[in-house]
Amino acid sequence: YTNGTRCLHLEPFKDSPSGDRLNVLYELGPTSLDSLKKREAKFRWAIRKLQLWPVRKINPGWGASIHYAGTLPYSKNNQPFHLDYHGCLFPHKRVYVADGSGLNFLPAKGITMTLMAIGHTTGVYIAKQL
């Protein structure tokens, strides 16, 4: 498939068991980048309206997905840097984490729906507290 700055093709690669590798190029044009920036700005505005403040933003690139697990595990014991089951970071009362940090392990397949469910559950809980 080729469409401007988007293409996908097999190319010879001697170090691969199959003798080839998949080469992918995906770049957005100026109009698409502007649209993306506007959507992200609206999303940041909505998050801040809920008094939620992202610590930082990571852009791993197109087609990439990074989901770390176990960095802030869930716990019933109120241990420092552990999450309760609503996503609240102990010992803080107003810091919530709504990603895969609390999971003990990640599945071999996509985790998107699980992360969406965690975010939704945490968001609903926070909304009820306001």
N, CA and C of each residue as an Amber inpcrd file, in Angstrom:
protein
   390
   0.8530000  -1.1810000   0.0000000   0.0000000   0.0000000   0.0000000
   0.8840000   1.2240000   0.0000000   0.6160000   2.1460000  -0.8820000
   1.3690000   3.3960000  -0.9240000   0.3900000   4.5560000  -1.0600000
   0.5470000   5.5700000  -0.2170000  -0.3030000   6.7480000  -0.2830000
   0.5100000   7.9340000   0.2230000   1.1910000   8.6080000  -0.6750000
   1.9970000   9.7540000  -0.2560000   3.1410000   9.3190000   0.6260000
   3.1190000   9.7160000   1.8940000   4.1930000   9.3830000   2.8300000
   3.8580000   8.1470000   3.6530000   2.9600000   7.3500000   3.1730000
   2.5890000   6.1140000   3.8640000   2.8630000   4.9420000   2.9320000
   3.7110000   4.0310000   3.3690000   3.9510000   2.8490000   2.5370000
   4.3200000   1.6610000   3.4140000   4.1000000   0.4890000   2.8430000
   4.3270000  -0.7700000   3.5310000   4.8190000  -1.7590000   2.4870000
   6.0040000  -2.3530000   2.7200000   6.5090000  -3.3420000   1.7700000
   7.5340000  -4.2610000   2.4260000   7.7070000  -5.4420000   1.8340000
   8.7430000  -6.3670000   2.2650000  10.0320000  -6.0240000   1.5280000
  11.1360000  -6.1040000   2.2620000  12.4350000  -5.8810000   1.6350000
  13.3810000  -6.9960000   2.0480000  14.3470000  -7.3160000   1.2120000
  15.3050000  -8.3760000   1.5610000  16.0800000  -8.0170000   2.8370000
  16.2990000  -9.0270000   3.6830000  17.0480000  -8.8300000   4.9120000
  17.6810000 -10.1670000   5.2760000  18.9870000 -10.2710000   5.0800000
  19.6730000 -11.5600000   5.2000000  19.6920000 -12.1170000   6.6250000
  19.6000000 -11.2700000   7.6580000  19.6630000 -11.7500000   9.0390000
  18.3380000 -12.2970000   9.5530000  17.2870000 -12.1920000   8.7640000
  15.9680000 -12.6830000   9.1660000  15.8150000 -14.1560000   8.7610000
  15.1450000 -14.9640000   9.5960000  14.9150000 -16.3720000   9.2130000
  14.1430000 -16.5080000   7.8980000  13.2940000 -15.5310000   7.5960000
  12.5090000 -15.5910000   6.3630000  13.2300000 -14.9530000   5.1800000
  14.3460000 -14.2710000   5.4540000  15.0990000 -13.6230000   4.3920000
  14.5800000 -12.2410000   4.0160000  13.5870000 -11.7590000   4.7330000
  13.0550000 -10.4270000   4.4530000  12.5610000  -9.7870000   5.7440000
  12.1720000  -8.5350000   5.6460000  11.5820000  -7.8300000   6.7910000
  10.5520000  -6.8430000   6.2700000   9.6530000  -6.4620000   7.1680000
   8.5930000  -5.5270000   6.8220000   9.0930000  -4.1090000   7.0630000
   9.0040000  -3.2720000   6.0520000   9.4040000  -1.8780000   6.1550000
   8.1390000  -1.0220000   6.1000000   7.9460000  -0.1930000   7.1150000
   6.7520000   0.6390000   7.2090000   7.1780000   2.0930000   7.3430000
   6.5610000   2.9640000   6.5570000   6.7530000   4.4050000   6.6690000
   5.3780000   5.0360000   6.8240000   5.2030000   5.8300000   7.8790000
   3.9190000   6.4770000   8.1280000   4.1850000   7.8660000   8.6560000
   3.8310000   8.8660000   7.8900000   3.9870000  10.2600000   8.3060000
   2.7070000  11.0180000   7.9990000   2.3080000  11.8890000   8.9110000
   1.1340000  12.7220000   8.6930000   1.5190000  14.0120000   7.9790000
   0.6210000  14.4870000   7.1320000   0.8190000  15.7650000   6.4610000
   0.4770000  16.9160000   7.3930000   0.7440000  18.1520000   6.9980000
   0.5080000  19.3350000   7.8490000  -0.9440000  19.4760000   8.3070000
  -1.9070000  19.1920000   7.4350000  -3.3200000  19.3170000   7.8040000
  -3.6770000  18.3200000   8.9000000  -3.2170000  17.0760000   8.7550000
  -3.4990000  16.0550000   9.7610000  -2.8170000  16.3700000  11.0780000
  -1.5850000  16.8860000  11.0280000  -0.8780000  17.2530000  12.2630000
  -1.5910000  18.3830000  12.9870000  -2.0780000  19.3830000  12.2530000
  -2.8250000  20.4870000  12.8710000  -4.0900000  19.9690000  13.5420000
  -4.7930000  19.0840000  12.8690000  -6.0130000  18.5020000  13.4210000
  -5.7040000  17.7180000  14.6970000  -4.6260000  16.9540000  14.6780000
  -4.2180000  16.1740000  15.8450000  -3.8880000  17.0980000  17.0140000
  -3.1470000  18.1680000  16.7620000  -2.7880000  19.1120000  17.8270000
  -4.0200000  19.7690000  18.4420000  -5.0100000  20.0900000  17.6170000
  -6.2450000  20.6900000  18.1350000  -7.0110000  19.7090000  19.0140000
  -7.0810000  18.4370000  18.6000000  -7.7690000  17.4190000  19.4100000
  -7.0560000  17.2120000  20.7420000  -5.7270000  17.1730000  20.7100000
  -4.9720000  16.9990000  21.9490000  -5.1570000  18.1890000  22.8850000
  -5.2200000  19.3880000  22.3500000  -5.4450000  20.5830000  23.1760000
  -6.8130000  20.5180000  23.8540000  -7.8460000  20.0760000  23.1240000
  -9.1870000  19.9270000  23.7170000  -9.1710000  18.8760000  24.8210000
  -8.4560000  17.8040000  24.5890000  -8.3680000  16.7350000  25.5850000
  -7.6530000  17.2400000  26.8470000  -6.5310000  17.9740000  26.6720000
  -5.8240000  18.5360000  27.8300000  -6.7240000  19.4990000  28.6040000
  -7.4970000  20.3160000  27.8800000  -8.4180000  21.2550000  28.5310000
  -9.4450000  20.4860000  29.3700000 -10.0130000  19.4240000  28.8150000
 -11.0160000  18.6360000  29.5310000 -10.4280000  17.9800000  30.7740000
  -9.2220000  17.4690000  30.6670000  -8.5740000  16.8430000  31.8250000
  -8.3220000  17.8760000  32.9200000  -7.8400000  19.0410000  32.5410000
  -7.5770000  20.0810000  33.5390000  -8.8590000  20.6100000  34.1640000
  -9.9310000  20.6210000  33.4040000 -11.2340000  21.0410000  33.9330000
 -11.6680000  20.1200000  35.0770000 -11.2560000  18.8520000  35.0050000
 -11.5440000  17.8820000  36.0660000 -10.5210000  17.9630000  37.2030000
  -9.6320000  18.9480000  37.1260000  -8.5520000  19.1380000  38.0990000
  -7.6000000  17.9480000  38.1260000  -7.3670000  17.3700000  36.9480000
  -6.4020000  16.2980000  36.7960000  -5.2140000  16.8620000  36.0270000
  -4.0190000  16.5610000  36.4760000  -2.8250000  17.1530000  35.8860000
  -1.8620000  16.0490000  35.4700000  -1.7270000  15.8280000  34.1720000
  -0.7610000  14.8220000  33.6980000   0.6510000  15.1840000  34.1490000
   1.4170000  14.1950000  34.5430000   2.7840000  14.4300000  34.9900000
   3.6710000  14.7590000  33.7910000   3.4920000  14.0120000  32.6990000
   4.2240000  14.2930000  31.4760000   3.5690000  13.5850000  30.3050000
   4.0090000  13.9520000  29.1220000   3.4790000  13.3750000  27.8930000
   4.6070000  12.6230000  27.1870000   4.2970000  11.4290000  26.7150000
   5.2750000  10.6280000  25.9920000   4.7360000  10.3670000  24.5970000
   5.5430000  10.6250000  23.5890000   5.1670000  10.3150000  22.2200000
   6.1080000   9.2390000  21.6940000   5.6860000   7.9750000  21.7200000
   6.5780000   6.8890000  21.2890000   6.6850000   6.7570000  19.7700000
   5.9090000   7.5450000  19.0270000   5.9220000   7.4620000  17.5730000
   4.7030000   6.7150000  17.0550000   4.4610000   6.8190000  15.7490000
   3.2830000   6.1950000  15.1430000   3.3930000   4.6750000  15.1800000
   2.2840000   4.0370000  15.5180000   2.2290000   2.5790000  15.5270000
   2.8810000   1.9540000  16.7420000   3.3480000   2.7520000  17.6750000
   4.0030000   2.2340000  18.8660000   3.0130000   2.2020000  20.0220000
   3.2720000   1.3680000  20.9570000   2.4200000   1.2690000  22.1250000
   3.2910000   0.8980000  23.3170000   3.2560000   1.7120000  24.3550000
   4.0440000   1.4360000  25.5490000   3.0860000   1.3760000  26.7370000
   3.0740000   0.2730000  27.4160000   2.2510000   0.1140000  28.6170000
   3.0670000  -0.6480000  29.6440000   3.5420000   0.0680000  30.6310000
   4.3140000  -0.5720000  31.6820000   3.3720000  -1.0570000  32.7730000
   3.7400000  -2.1210000  33.4270000   2.9190000  -2.6690000  34.5060000
   3.7770000  -2.8490000  35.7510000   3.1080000  -2.8450000  36.8960000
   3.7740000  -3.1590000  38.1460000   4.6130000  -2.0470000  38.7400000
   4.6370000  -0.8630000  38.1400000   5.4650000   0.2100000  38.6820000
   4.8630000   0.7980000  39.9540000   3.5320000   0.7990000  40.0520000
   2.8090000   1.2510000  41.2430000   1.7270000   0.2010000  41.5240000
   2.0900000  -0.9280000  42.1140000   1.1460000  -2.0490000  42.2220000
  -0.0500000  -1.7420000  43.1150000  -1.1520000  -2.4360000  42.8190000
  -2.3320000  -2.3630000  43.6740000  -2.0310000  -3.0620000  44.9970000
  -2.5830000  -2.5240000  46.0860000  -2.3630000  -3.1090000  47.4010000
  -3.5080000  -2.7360000  48.3330000  -3.8490000  -3.6320000  49.2360000
  -4.8510000  -3.3560000  50.2720000  -4.1960000  -2.8160000  51.5340000
  -2.8650000  -2.8110000  51.5780000  -2.1340000  -2.5320000  52.8160000
  -1.6630000  -1.1000000  52.9940000  -2.0720000  -0.1670000  52.1400000
  -1.6600000   1.2390000  52.2560000  -0.1450000   1.3930000  52.3870000
   0.5790000   0.7900000  51.4790000   2.0340000   0.9260000  51.4600000
   2.4140000   2.1050000  50.5680000   3.4970000   2.8260000  50.8950000
   3.9130000   3.9450000  50.0460000   4.1200000   3.5130000  48.5920000
   3.6790000   4.3650000  47.6880000   3.7800000   4.1490000  46.2480000
   3.0340000   2.9130000  45.7650000   1.9670000   2.5720000  46.4480000
   1.0380000   1.5370000  46.0150000  -0.3140000   2.2050000  45.7700000
  -1.1180000   1.5880000  44.9310000  -2.4340000   2.1140000  44.6020000
  -3.5190000   1.3510000  45.3400000  -4.5660000   2.0700000  45.7560000
  -5.7490000   1.3410000  46.2130000  -6.5390000   0.9570000  44.9590000
  -7.6290000   0.2550000  45.1240000  -8.3380000  -0.2650000  43.9570000
  -9.1530000   0.7850000  43.2010000  -9.0940000   2.0350000  43.6540000
  -9.6920000   3.1420000  42.9060000  -8.6250000   3.9110000  42.1420000
  -7.3560000   3.5190000  42.3010000  -6.2590000   4.1750000  41.6140000
  -5.5950000   5.2790000  42.4190000  -5.9930000   5.4550000  43.6780000
  -5.4070000   6.4940000  44.5230000  -4.0260000   6.0530000  45.0090000
  -3.0320000   6.9350000  44.8520000  -1.6570000   6.6370000  45.2270000
  -1.4480000   6.9240000  46.7080000  -1.1030000   5.9040000  47.4950000
  -0.8550000   6.0580000  48.9240000   0.5250000   6.6790000  49.1100000
   0.6910000   7.6330000  50.0020000  -0.2000000   8.1510000  51.0200000
  -0.9830000   9.3920000  50.5870000  -0.9710000   9.7350000  49.3400000
  -1.6330000  10.9500000  48.8650000  -3.1400000  10.7580000  48.7550000
  -3.8760000  11.7890000  49.0210000  -5.3430000  11.7200000  48.9860000
  -5.9180000  12.1820000  47.6480000  -5.1300000  12.9330000  46.8590000
  -5.6640000  13.5180000  45.6240000  -4.8190000  13.1960000  44.3930000
  -4.0310000  12.1370000  44.4550000  -3.2320000  11.7040000  43.3050000
  -3.7620000  10.3510000  42.8580000  -4.2580000  10.3100000  41.6260000
  -4.8260000   9.0780000  41.0700000  -4.0460000   8.6620000  39.8310000
  -3.9230000   7.3760000  39.6450000  -3.2380000   6.8130000  38.4890000
  -4.2440000   5.9580000  37.7350000  -4.4140000   6.2460000  36.4540000
  -5.4220000   5.5450000  35.6580000  -4.7660000   4.9190000  34.4270000
  -3.8000000   4.0410000  34.6610000  -3.1490000   3.3330000  33.5650000
  -2.8180000   1.9130000  34.0140000  -1.8880000   1.2650000  33.3670000
  -1.5590000  -0.1220000  33.6820000  -0.5530000  -0.2820000  34.7990000
  -0.1640000   0.7970000  35.4720000   0.8670000   0.7170000  36.5080000
   0.5380000  -0.2720000  37.6110000  -0.7260000  -0.3990000  37.9510000
  -1.1040000  -1.2770000  39.0550000  -1.1740000  -2.7470000  38.7070000
  -1.1380000  -3.0710000  37.4330000  -1.2540000  -4.4740000  37.0170000
   0.0100000  -5.2560000  37.3570000  -0.1640000  -6.4780000  37.8120000
   0.9830000  -7.3110000  38.1580000   1.6850000  -7.8710000  36.9290000
   0.9570000  -8.0090000  35.8350000   1.5460000  -8.5290000  34.6000000
   0.7250000  -8.0200000  33.4220000   1.2940000  -8.0570000  32.2440000
   0.6120000  -7.6370000  31.0270000   0.2980000  -8.8610000  30.1720000
  -0.8160000  -8.8360000  29.4780000  -1.1390000  -9.9520000  28.5900000
  -0.2490000  -9.9330000  27.3490000  -0.1830000 -11.0560000  26.6730000
   0.6100000 -11.1480000  25.4450000  -0.0390000 -10.3700000  24.3090000
  -1.3330000 -10.1870000  24.3680000  -2.0670000  -9.4690000  23.3070000
  -2.4040000  -8.0550000  23.7770000  -3.1420000  -7.3290000  22.9530000
  -3.4710000  -5.9350000  23.2350000  -4.1240000  -5.7080000  24.5880000
  -3.7770000  -4.5840000  25.1910000  -4.2760000  -4.2490000  26.5240000
  -5.1740000  -3.0200000  26.5010000  -5.4600000  -2.5150000  25.3160000
  -6.1830000  -1.2530000  25.1850000  -7.4980000  -1.2390000  25.9520000
  -8.3260000  -2.2630000  25.7810000  -9.6350000  -2.2730000  26.4480000
  -9.4900000  -2.3270000  27.9650000  -8.5150000  -3.0600000  28.4660000
  -8.2780000  -3.1160000  29.9130000  -7.8870000  -1.7430000  30.4360000
  -6.9990000  -1.0530000  29.7240000  -6.5830000   0.2790000  30.1550000
  -7.7430000   1.2670000  30.0960000  -8.5870000   1.1330000  29.0930000
  -9.7660000   1.9970000  29.0040000 -10.7050000   1.7450000  30.1810000
 -10.8620000   0.4880000  30.5650000 -11.7240000   0.1530000  31.7050000
 -11.1480000   0.7140000  33.0010000  -9.8390000   0.6010000  33.1810000
  -9.1940000   1.1660000  34.3790000  -9.4030000   2.6760000  34.4180000
  -9.1660000   3.3350000  33.2990000  -9.3600000   4.7860000  33.2350000
 -10.7930000   5.1830000  33.5220000 -11.7390000   4.4370000  32.9580000
 -13.1540000   4.7280000  33.1790000 -13.5280000   4.5460000  34.6540000
 -13.1180000   3.4410000  35.2320000 -13.4530000   3.1520000  36.6340000
 -12.8470000   4.2180000  37.5640000 -11.6100000   4.5770000  37.3280000
 -10.9630000   5.6090000  38.1530000 -11.6510000   6.9570000  37.9550000
 -11.9580000   7.2930000  36.7130000 -12.6260000   8.5520000  36.4130000
 -14.0020000   8.6590000  37.0640000 -14.7780000   7.5780000  37.0120000
 -16.0940000   7.5640000  37.6500000 -15.9620000   7.7680000  39.1530000
 -14.9960000   7.0800000  39.7570000 -14.7810000   7.2230000  41.1940000
 -14.4250000   8.6720000  41.5580000 -13.5050000   9.2730000  40.7890000
 -13.0900000  10.6560000  41.0610000 -14.2850000  11.6040000  40.8790000
 -15.0630000  11.4070000  39.8340000 -16.2210000  12.2660000  39.5820000
 -17.2030000  12.2130000  40.7530000 -17.3920000  11.0500000  41.3480000
 -18.3070000  10.9080000  42.4930000 -17.7720000  11.6200000  43.7280000
 -16.4310000  11.7590000  43.7940000 -15.8280000  12.4110000  44.9540000
 -15.9010000  13.9280000  44.8820000 -16.0890000  14.4710000  43.6720000
 -16.0940000  15.9450000  43.5100000 -17.3940000  16.5670000  43.9760000
